Amino acid sequence: ALALAAAPARGQRDAGAPEPALAGLDLAALLARGDSAWEAGREGAFPFYHEVVRRDSAASSRALFRLATLRAWRNELRAAIALHARYVREEPRDLEGRVALGRVQAWASRWSASI
């Protein structure tokens, strides 16, 4: 199983638990808010896409891809690689997913895997 976030520091909320403000939203509402935040500047989309993937990544491959991208931009390369790899398995015809996976593998100095 893929851990979506590191273990919480003392006094922080468990990364596997939903954000309290997001707990009552259904997947469609989370996706809509995530997409809106993505269009407005991307970083604000993180909690929405994280919650969608935490609940059910099959609900939206777009959320999975964008969460992987946000993880890469945060330099969370190990998590980004795992998420991009999962995206490629779920969407094998999407060439952009393969390019993104290779790019993040290169950023992580995994040269042979990135080719």
Residue pairs with C-beta under 8 A, 6 or more apart in sequence:
2 79
2 82
2 83
2 86
3 15
3 79
4 15
4 16
4 50
4 53
4 54
4 67
4 79
5 15
5 16
5 50
5 79
6 15
7 15
8 14
8 15
13 19
16 54
18 51
18 54
18 55
19 47
19 51
22 30
22 47
22 48
22 51
25 33
25 51
27 52
27 55
27 56
27 59
27 60
30 48
30 49
30 51
30 52
30 63
31 48
31 52
31 59
31 60
31 62
31 63
33 48
34 45
34 48
34 49
34 52
34 63
34 66
35 45
35 62
37 43
37 44
37 45
37 48
38 44
38 45
38 49
38 66
42 70
42 73
43 70
43 73
45 66
45 70
46 67
46 70
48 63
49 63
49 64
49 66
49 67
49 70
50 67
52 59
52 60
52 63
52 67
53 63
53 64
53 67
53 83
57 63
57 64
57 86
57 90
58 90
61 87
61 90
61 91
61 94
64 83
64 86
64 87
64 90
65 84
65 87
65 91
65 94
65 96
65 97
65 100
67 83
68 79
68 80
68 83
68 84
68 86
68 87
68 100
68 104
69 80
69 100
71 77
71 79
71 80
71 83
72 80
72 84
72 100
72 103
72 104
72 107
77 104
77 107
77 108
78 108
80 104
81 101
81 104
81 105
81 108
81 110
84 97
84 100
84 101
84 104
85 101
87 94
87 97
87 100
87 101
88 94
88 97
88 98
88 101
91 97
102 113
102 114
102 115
103 114
105 111
105 113
105 114
106 114
